[in-house]
Amino acid sequence: MSNTSDAIRSAEAHSAHNYHPLPVVVASAEGAWMTDVEGRRYLDMLAGYSALNFGHGNRRLLDAAKAQLERVTLTSRAFHHDRFADFCTQLAALCGKDMVLPMNTGAEAVETAVKTARKWGYEVKGVPDGHAKIVVAANNFHGRTTTIVSFSTDHEARDHYGPYTPGFEIVPYGDLTAMEAAVTAHTVAVLIEPIQGEAGVLVPPPGYLAGVRELTRRKNVLFMADEIQSGLGRTGRTFACEHEGVVPDVYVLGKALGGGVVPVSAVVADRDVLGVFKPGEHGSTFGGNPLACAVGLEVVAMLRTGEYQQRAAELGDHLHRELGLLVGGGAVTAVRGRGLWAGVDIAPGHGTGRDVSERLMERGVLVKDTHGATIRIAPPLVISKEDLDWGLDQLRAVLDA
Ligand SMILES: *Cc1c(COP(=O)(O)O)cnc(C)c1O
């Protein structure tokens, strides 16, 4: 019996089946490549859903983590530690904001943003206590907590987890008229993904983000951008909002902020927003720990040069040019995305997204399907052009078969 099937059988026997992984068992990885327990190599075209923007085993990030491992890894926020101020200062500067509230996972950062908006609504905007509303978009993905799935429109994510947290208004994504109609005097925030990742890499119509900015400013409502997947270089800019010259009130960050090494997330905003928190009113044992801050600080330093953003923009143009040629060829009905990020819709009769992912795996390329007919392509930003082209060759071969 192979190591692969043994490992998969044990995993299925002793872990909850809340995922349906491709049948590959990874043992090591470097850059854009992963090696399985049988020694087979795969090009990683998913990058941990954008948590691995800087690639596997990135030298700078590993060095930062190793140095910190030897010094101090956890203090709790009961005490100051000597990486905290730097991380918060540098991340705030990268975002052009005053303050950072560090957490660990993306969902925790979204929860923190929701709490921020409600508190701001009651204490600054003057909404009557208990009446705050947050406007969100249909087909959103913001994480898996009870409150977050309360405003999901995905039945798999939401069903049988009620009773649900109230206070959310769902409007169609990309529809400014519907959003304006949903905003009332009790609305404290609009929470959206600048590009909807999980939904299939849906790019909103031109002008949408700028319109949300204008609307939220006019109505005294916080614009909270969940840039957990779209941010930190993926789309060719530091933030996807930049493509429309938009600066939201609140950035929600995660995934690549931890460099694929540790979970690091954060809410970033100005003092008039994040200043609502006083001691004891919110927190996390692990949030802002020394190891997380050391890695996050290095991530911020790497993003400051703009080299990863430029790479994502250049390779992304190439990726979208190549993928665009597949549309209309029979096997692909549509391609969307920005930078090194694409959703590719597979035509009926050419297999499901899962089928295509499995056939790509057999050819040494790892991607992930979403919503049945779509595959999501999001390689590490450090991928070479040659490797990207090789991955595209495999996709063409799978679609031609
Ligand atoms: C992944 C993701 C989250 C949740 O992050 P976790 O770290 O998995 O909790 C939230 N929002 C968006 C847009 C994401 O892509």
The ligand as a MOL file (V3000), in Angstrom:
LIG
                    3D

  0  0  0     0  0            999 V3000
M  V30 BEGIN CTAB
M  V30 COUNTS 15 15 0 0 0
M  V30 BEGIN ATOM
M  V30 1 C -9.8910 33.2160 3.5800 0
M  V30 2 C -10.7710 34.3860 3.7200 0
M  V30 3 C -11.3270 34.7270 4.9620 0
M  V30 4 C -11.1800 33.8710 6.1890 0
M  V30 5 O -9.8620 33.6780 6.5730 0
M  V30 6 P -9.4840 32.4610 7.5470 0
M  V30 7 O -8.0430 32.7100 7.8970 0
M  V30 8 O -9.6870 31.2000 6.7780 0
M  V30 9 O -10.3870 32.5500 8.7240 0
M  V30 10 C -12.0790 35.8900 5.0260 0
M  V30 11 N -12.2850 36.6600 3.9440 0
M  V30 12 C -11.7640 36.3650 2.7400 0
M  V30 13 C -12.0030 37.2830 1.5820 0
M  V30 14 C -11.0080 35.2030 2.5790 0
M  V30 15 O -10.5270 34.8870 1.3730 0
M  V30 END ATOM
M  V30 BEGIN BOND
M  V30 1 1 1 2
M  V30 2 1 2 3
M  V30 3 2 2 14
M  V30 4 1 3 4
M  V30 5 2 3 10
M  V30 6 1 4 5
M  V30 7 1 5 6
M  V30 8 2 6 7
M  V30 9 1 6 8
M  V30 10 1 6 9
M  V30 11 1 10 11
M  V30 12 2 11 12
M  V30 13 1 12 13
M  V30 14 1 12 14
M  V30 15 1 14 15
M  V30 END BOND
M  V30 END CTAB
M  END
